[in-house]
């Protein structure tokens, strides 16, 4: 992943892209892969049990 290819956001400063660390064993998260930047983006936090 090249973080230089991740755009600042759709509507700065109201909507920004950020880089976060998601710990192993944390809340279930749905991701989407962006082919252009090679990054995984958080789509949403899942509130249903997945374990």
N, C-alpha and C positions, 0 to 999 in steps of 0.2 A: 504494500500500500504506500502510495506517495501522498503524504498529507498536503503537499503543495498543490495537488490537483483537486482538493476538496474546496468547493466554493464557500465564500463567507456566509452565504445564506440567501434566502429568497427575497427578503425585504429588510435589510439591516437599517436601523438597529432593532426593529421589532421582532424579526425572525432571523436567528443565527444558527449556523452549524457549529457544534462543539465536539471535542473529543473527550469521551468519558471512559473510565475503566469499570468493567462489570465483573465483580468477583465470582469465582467458581462457587456454585452452590447457592447463589443469591436468588432473587425473585426470577421466575421464568420471563424471558424476554423474546419477542419475535423480531427477527432481523430481516433486512433486505440487503441484497448485494448490488452495489453500483458498479457496473462494468467499466465505465469511463474512468473512475478514480481508483477502482480496486478496493474500495472501502465497504465495510459492513455498516449499515445504518440501523439504528433502533427504530422499529416501526411502532411498537407499543409494548407496554408491560402487561403481561397476562395475569389476570386475577383468579384463574382457575387452577386447582392443584394439578401439577404435572409430574410429581415425584412418586 
